[in-house]
Amino acid sequence: MTDLPPELKEFAAFLDAQPAGVQTIFRYCLSLMMVEAGKMKLVRTAPGDEGAVCTFETVAGDVFSLAKPPLSLEQEAALIEQLRDILNDEGLV
């Protein structure tokens, strides 16, 4: 793990403790939250072997790709809201 502020280390540890499938969904939804916050942008969405692959770019210029999990728009919105609540409770947003 890179050097993170203590409050983010706790969140990263929480995320790392989740099953792999949950981690993937959390990372995707967290990325969408960062796009909403203007901290990064969704560069493109392309077809992948198992569904869409989204490429993001941070304000620092780092680029990474994530597979879009098989969530409905309602599920995606609900999870983003839950993540927002977790981050608010921890004082991270």
GUBA-727514 format. One record per residue (C-alpha): x, z, y; residue number from 1; residue in three letters. Coordinates in Angstrom, 2 decimals, decimal comma. Layout:
<nodes>
NODE:X:Z:Y:NUM:Ala
...
</nodes>
This chain:
<nodes>
NODE:0,00:0,00:0,00:1:Met
NODE:1,31:-0,82:3,48:2:Thr
NODE:1,66:1,80:6,20:3:Asp
NODE:-1,88:2,62:7,22:4:Leu
NODE:-3,26:5,30:9,50:5:Pro
NODE:-4,36:8,37:7,48:6:Pro
NODE:-8,07:7,60:7,89:7:Glu
NODE:-7,56:4,07:6,56:8:Leu
NODE:-5,47:5,37:3,66:9:Lys
NODE:-8,46:7,44:2,58:10:Glu
NODE:-10,75:4,41:2,78:11:Phe
NODE:-8,22:2,26:0,90:12:Ala
NODE:-8,00:4,91:-1,82:13:Ala
NODE:-11,82:4,99:-2,04:14:Phe
NODE:-11,90:1,21:-2,35:15:Leu
NODE:-9,09:1,17:-4,94:16:Asp
NODE:-11,04:3,68:-7,06:17:Ala
NODE:-13,99:1,28:-7,42:18:Gln
NODE:-14,40:-1,15:-10,34:19:Pro
NODE:-12,79:-4,56:-9,75:20:Ala
NODE:-16,12:-6,32:-9,17:21:Gly
NODE:-17,14:-3,77:-6,56:22:Val
NODE:-13,75:-4,07:-4,84:23:Gln
NODE:-14,22:-7,83:-4,53:24:Thr
NODE:-17,67:-7,44:-2,99:25:Ile
NODE:-16,47:-4,69:-0,61:26:Phe
NODE:-13,52:-6,79:0,56:27:Arg
NODE:-15,74:-9,79:1,19:28:Tyr
NODE:-18,34:-7,78:3,14:29:Cys
NODE:-15,63:-5,93:5,06:30:Leu
NODE:-14,16:-9,30:6,03:31:Ser
NODE:-17,58:-10,42:7,31:32:Leu
NODE:-17,76:-7,21:9,35:33:Met
NODE:-14,35:-7,99:10,85:34:Met
NODE:-15,58:-11,48:11,77:35:Val
NODE:-18,63:-9,93:13,49:36:Glu
NODE:-16,28:-7,57:15,38:37:Ala
NODE:-14,07:-10,45:16,55:38:Gly
NODE:-11,05:-9,14:14,60:39:Lys
NODE:-10,80:-12,32:12,55:40:Met
NODE:-12,56:-15,61:12,00:41:Lys
NODE:-13,96:-17,46:9,05:42:Leu
NODE:-11,82:-20,60:9,00:43:Val
NODE:-13,59:-22,49:6,23:44:Arg
NODE:-15,68:-22,25:3,12:45:Thr
NODE:-14,82:-24,57:0,24:46:Ala
NODE:-16,11:-24,97:-3,30:47:Pro
NODE:-14,11:-23,13:-5,95:48:Gly
NODE:-14,14:-23,01:-9,74:49:Asp
NODE:-16,63:-20,13:-9,78:50:Glu
NODE:-18,38:-20,60:-6,43:51:Gly
NODE:-17,48:-20,77:-2,77:52:Ala
NODE:-14,09:-19,61:-1,50:53:Val
NODE:-13,92:-18,38:2,10:54:Cys
NODE:-10,72:-18,54:4,11:55:Thr
NODE:-10,27:-16,02:6,92:56:Phe
NODE:-7,69:-15,75:9,72:57:Glu
NODE:-6,91:-12,47:11,46:58:Thr
NODE:-6,18:-12,21:15,18:59:Val
NODE:-2,52:-11,73:14,16:60:Ala
NODE:-2,59:-15,15:12,45:61:Gly
NODE:-2,61:-13,91:8,85:62:Asp
NODE:-4,66:-16,19:6,59:63:Val
NODE:-6,23:-15,19:3,28:64:Phe
NODE:-8,97:-16,41:0,97:65:Ser
NODE:-11,68:-14,55:-0,92:66:Leu
NODE:-14,21:-15,77:-3,44:67:Ala
NODE:-17,74:-15,38:-2,10:68:Lys
NODE:-19,49:-12,96:-4,45:69:Pro
NODE:-22,87:-13,92:-5,93:70:Pro
NODE:-25,00:-11,92:-3,46:71:Leu
NODE:-28,26:-12,86:-1,80:72:Ser
NODE:-28,30:-12,71:1,99:73:Leu
NODE:-30,39:-9,53:1,72:74:Glu
NODE:-27,87:-7,88:-0,63:75:Gln
NODE:-25,00:-8,95:1,63:76:Glu
NODE:-26,71:-7,50:4,71:77:Ala
NODE:-27,53:-4,24:2,91:78:Ala
NODE:-23,95:-3,79:1,70:79:Leu
NODE:-22,53:-4,54:5,14:80:Ile
NODE:-24,85:-1,89:6,57:81:Glu
NODE:-23,72:0,60:3,91:82:Gln
NODE:-20,06:-0,16:4,65:83:Leu
NODE:-20,74:0,24:8,36:84:Arg
NODE:-22,30:3,66:7,65:85:Asp
NODE:-19,28:4,74:5,56:86:Ile
NODE:-16,85:3,63:8,26:87:Leu
NODE:-18,94:5,29:11,00:88:Asn
NODE:-19,09:8,55:8,99:89:Asp
NODE:-15,30:8,46:8,67:90:Glu
NODE:-14,86:7,63:12,37:91:Gly
NODE:-13,26:4,27:11,64:92:Leu
NODE:-15,58:2,09:13,72:93:Val
</nodes>
